[in-house]
Amino acid sequence: MGAMDGEKKVVLRVREFDMERDLAAAEELDRRCQVGLCGDTEADTNSGGNKRMKKNNKKKKSGMSLCVEQVGDPLARVRHAPEHVMLVAEYGEEEKMVGVIKACVKVVSRGGGKKPPSSSSSSGKQQPSSPPPAYVKVACLLGLRVSPSHRRLGIATALVKRAEEWCRARGAEHATMATTASNAASLALFTGRFGYAPFRRPEFLGRPVHAHRLAVPRGHRVFQLPPPLAAAAYARLLPPQGTEFLPADMPALLAHKLTLGTFVAIESDPDPSLPPSFAVLSVWDSTRSLRLRVRGAPALLRASLAVLRALDRSAPWMRVPSIPDIFRPFGAYLLYGLRLSGPAGPALLRSLCHHAHNVARNNPACAVVAADVAPDDPAAAAVPRWRRFSCDEDVWCIKNLNNKDTNASDDDDWAAPAPPGTLLFVDPREF
């Protein structure tokens, strides 16, 4: 495609990413865009479309933000999908890389709870048609970046359109993207220009890894499930008819080398007069694919945390709740598949979160344990969190790729509120 700039015709090319040719340029573009979890930085606000951009109100006032840096593989967030791509935009005769976007097509559960749509028979009577399939092909667009020096030139539009075309050609029925409520430019781009609709609002709940073990009550027993047994358990706990975005390759996720284990907690001496209680979760090691870092912290806070670390090293018997140096790049363990049941379920889930924290202590690269859950999920209230590492600003948006009209039909309106009791699964591979 081309654009007129005075007497010159400026050429914009969009092509697929080549690891050997483009890796250095893509990493430099990321640095120029100041990629991060902070939803209202100038770079991300203007480029739009970055998943996992988090900043709560207090952070905005103090200038603190939680930023992300990819490690090594720019395709890490989409590589798990059999069909994935990274597109780059080149601008001008020098073919300078000025934009990138990633996309993948995956099969996930649709959820349920809606009445089957009706269709007219030859006699004119309304006949119930078949309900939506339990699993559908969905595209995920993420990692949209545009160089600060080349914005408002239609580059983001060209990248999104090409990514949608690529996904539609591979059978994707819907496309999703994620940003934050504070990223007005990103929301305007996708909801206005491309017809996406706000969809779900998962909460990011994070907690730093302290230097000392967290207690697990003696009355709680924690077991690790082998992947086949874990897959069978989740098949019962997360039925596709009542779960959104459950990946069809859930067994592969549970058996992945970065899934450190699936853990279940039960009571060692349950009350026989009460319903049985249990909790389950899985732990994903993201320390190999990304690093987080806190920016903009006041000098006094930095100094205070450094003093606590020094005190803890010199007098560990005091059990000072010191935390790692979060002002340098650090990694995280992500909790997924959190489920609980019974009157003791919340307490058992907290014990599992403590267990995951204790597992994380063995990895010097891990400084935070976090989970993404829907705010109405019963598990959300039981997850320990630290306010500065938590956020409720995430906004997922969705679009029907089979309907050129931006107003999807009522029979396929996935943007409608989820039926009560519907669960939301957040895949840790796409963090």
N, C-alpha and C positions, 0 to 999 in steps of 0.2 A: 504494500500500500504506500501511497505517497501523499505529501502535503506541500502546499506552496508557501514559501517563506521569501517574500520579495520576488526576485528573479530566479531563486533556486528552488528546486524540487527536492524536498527532504524525504528520504526513504525510511520507512519503518518496517522491519522484518521480524516475524515471529517464527521461531523454529524450535525443535526439540533440543533439550540440553545434552551436551556431550561431555562426559565426565573428564576425559583427558584434556580436552580443549578448553572447557569453560569453568573448571573448578576454581581456579584462582580468581577469575573475574567475578564469579558468583559470591565468593567469600568476601571480596572487597565491596561488592554492592551491599551485602548484609551489614558490613561495618558502616558504610555511608548512611544507611537507613536507620542505624541505631536500633536494631531489632530488639524488642523486649516485651515484657508482660505489661508494660505501662501503656494503657489504652489511649492516653491523651498526649503522648509525645508528639512533637511536630512532624517527625518523619512518618510515624505510623498513621497519624490522623490524616495526612495528605495522601498516603498511598493506599490506605484502607485494607481490609480483609485479613488482618493477622489474628489467628486463633490464639487464645490464651494471653490476652492482654489485660492485666489486672492492676487495679489501683483503687483503694478505698478512700473515703472522704478525708480521713485523717492524713493519709499519705499525700493527698493533694495539697493539704495545707502546709505540711512540713517539707514537701519536696522529695520525700522518699518514694522509691519505686522499685519494683521487683522485675528484673530484666532477664531475658533468656539469650543464650548463645549456643548455636548448634555446634556439635563436635564432629568433625571429620566428614560425615556422609550427609550431603544436602538432601538426599532422597530418603532419609531415615523415617520420616513420618508417613510416607506413602509406599515404601518398598514392600511392606508386608502384603499389600494387595496384589493379586495376580496381574491386574491391569492398572498401570500407573504411568505417570509422565511428569516431566518438569519442562516447562516452556520458557524460553528466554526471548527478550525483545532487544533487537539491535537497531540503533538509530544513526542515520547519517552515513556518509560515504566511508567513514573510518570504521563502521560496524561496531561501535562501542556498545557494550551490554548496558542497558538502562532499565531493565525490568525483568522480573521472573514471576512465575506462578507454578504451583504444584497441584496435581489432581490425581485422584484414584477412583476406581469403580469397584464397589464391593457389594456383597449380598448380605443384607441385614433383615432383622425381623421388623414387620410393619406395626405390630401391636394390633389391638382390636377394640371391641366395645361398641362399635357402631352398628346400626341396623343395616342389613344387606340392602343395597340399592335395588330399585324396582325397574322393570322394563315392560313395555307394552307388547302383548301377544298379537297374533293376527286377528283375533276377535276383538281387540281393543281393550281387553282386560289387563290390568297391571299384574305382572308376574314377578315374583322375587327372583332377582338374578344372583349369581354366585357371589359370595363375600370376597373381599380383597384377599389376595394370597398372603400366607403367613410371612413369606420372605420376598423381598423385592431388591432390584439392583439400584443402588444409590451412588451418586457421585459426591465426592468431597473435595471442595476447592479450598486451598489453604496456602499460606506463605506468599501472598501477593506483595511484591516489593517494586517500587518505582524510585529511581534515583532522584534525590532532592533537586538536582539541576535540570531534570527533564519532566517535571510534573505539569499537569494541565495541557498535555499535548495529545491526549487520546491513547496513551500507552496502556494504562490500566484497562480501558475499555477493550482494546484489541486483545489483550491477554485473556481477559475473562471470556470474551466471545469465542476465542479459539479453544480455550479449555472446555467450555460447554459443548462445542461442536465435537471435540474429541471424545468426551464422555457420552454424548448422545449416540454417536456412531457405534459405541460399544454396548448399547442397550440400557444405559442408565435411564430410569424413569423419573427420578428426582435428583436435584443437586442441592447440597447444603454448604453453608459457610458459617464461620463464627467470628464474632468480634466482641466489643464491649459496648455497654449502653453509653459510655462517655465518648466513644469514637463516632461522633456525629457524621464525619465525612465518609467513613466506611459504610455506615448504615444508609446514608443518602445514596451512595453509589449503588449498593446492591438492592435496596428496597425501591429506590426511585428509578434508576436507569435500567436495571435488569429484572425487576419484577419479583424479587425475593420477598418473603413475608417473615416477620419475627415468629419464632417457633417455640423453643424451649429455653429455660434459664437455669442451667445447672450451677451449683455452688462449688467453688474451689475452697477446700478446707485443709489448711496446712499447719504443721507443727514442727518446730526445730528439734533436732536430735540432741538431747542433753548428754553430758558426759557420763551420767550414771544410769544404771538400769531402772526401769519403771516396774513397780510391783504388779504382779499378777496374783490375785487372791488364791489362797490355798484350796478353796472350794471350787475353783475353776480349773478344768483340765483342757489343755491345748494339744491337738493332734494335727499332723500333716497328712493330707490326702494325696495319694499318687494321682497323676494326671487322669488316667481312665476313670477312677472313682470320683474325682473332682468333676469331670465332664458329666458323669451320670447324675451327680448331686445337683449341678446347675441346670440340667435338663428338667428337673422337677421344680427347682426354685425359680427359674426364669423361663416360663413357657413363652414361646414366640407370640402367641395370641395376646399376651398381657405385658409384653416387653417391647420397647422401641429400641432399635439400633443394636440388638443383640447380634453379633457377627455369626454368620453361618459356619465359620471355621473356628468356633469356640474351642473345640478339643485341641486344635493346633495352637491357639493362644495359650491354653493352660499348659501345654507341653513345650512351649517355647523356651529357649535357653535363658531368656531374660525374665521369665516368670520364676521367681525364687521359690514359690510354693503356694499351695492352697491350704489354708489352716481353718480348722473348726474348733470351737470351744463349747464344752458342755459342763454341766454341774456334776461334781463328783458324788454328791449326796443330795439328789433332787427330792423335793417334797412330793410324795406320791399323790397328794390330794390336788395338785396343780398340774396344768398342762405342761408337757415337756418343753424345755427351752434349749435353744442352741443359737450359735452365730457362726458365720463363715465369711471369709474374704480371701483374696489372692493378692500377692505382692509382685510388682513389676519393677525391675531395676532400670531406671532411665539414666543412670549416671554415665553410661557409655555413649549416649547419643546427644545429650544436651547438658548445659551448665546454667545455673541461675546465679544471680548476683544482685545484692541490694545497692542501689545508687542513691546519692543525695542525703545520706544520713548525717545528722549533726555531729560535729567533732566530739561533743560531750558524750553522746551515746556510744560512739566508737570507743572512746577511752574507757567508759564504764564497763563495757563488755570485755574489753581487753584486760581490765583489772580483775574481773570475775574469773576469766580463764587462768590468769596467773595465780590467783588465790587458790583455785581448784587444783592446779598442778602441784602447788607447794603443800597444800593441806587437803588431800582427797578425802580424808576421814570426815571433813565437815560437810561433804556432799553438797557443795555449792552448785546450784542449777546453771552452770555455765553452758554456753552454746558455742559451736564452731564459729570461725571468722566468716560471717555471712557477707562481708564486704569484698571478698575475693570469690572467684567462680567456685561453685559447689554443685553437687548433684542431689538427686531426690529419688526416693522410693515412692511409687504410686500404688495406692490401694484400689482394687477394683472388685466388682462382683460382691459388694457388701450386702449381706442378708442377715436377718435376725428373726427369731420367732419365740413366743412364749413370754411369760412375765419377767424372766431373768434375761431375756434377749439383749436389751440395751447394755446391761452390766457385762454380759459375755462379749459383746462386740467391743466395748471399751478395753476389755482384757486382751482381745485380739489385736487392737491398735497398739496397746502397750507391748505386746509380743513383737509386732512388726518394728516398733521403735527399737527394741532390744536387738533384733536382727540387724537393723541398720547401723547400730553402734559398731559392728564388726567391719564395716566398710568405711575407711577414712574419707572416701570421696563423697559420702552421703551426709548431708546436713539437714535434710527436711524429709518428713513423711507426710504425704498429702493424698487426698481423695477428691474426686469430682462426683457429686451426687445431685439429684434433683431436690429442691428445697422441701417438697412434700413427701420425700422418701422417708419411711420410718427410721432408716439407718442414719439419716443426717443428724438428728439430735444427739445420737450416741457417739459421734466421732469427735475425739478431742481435737481442738484447734487453737491456734494462736492468732489473734486478730490481725496482726501485721502480715501474716502469711495466708490470710483468707480473703475471699472476695465473692460477692454475689452479683457482679456486673456482667458476666458472660451472657451473650445473646446468640443463640443459634437461629439461623434463617434458612428457609427452604423454598424451593421453586419446582414446579412441575415442568419437566423438560419436554413432555409430550404435548403440552398445550401452549401454543404460540401466544394465545391470549393470556395476559398476566393474571387474570382472574380464573383460578382453577375451578372446575365443576364441583358441586357439592359432594358428588360421589367420591371425589379424590382430594378432598380438602384436608391434607395432612397438617396444615398450619392451624387447624382448629385446636382448641384446648384438648389435652389428652383426657380420655375417660377416667373417672375416679378409679384408683387402684392400679393404673398403668405404670409400669416401672420404666426408668430410663437407664440404659446401659452406656457408659462412657468407655470407649476402647482406649487403653493406656498406650497403645502403639501410635496413636495420633496426637499425643500431647505435644 
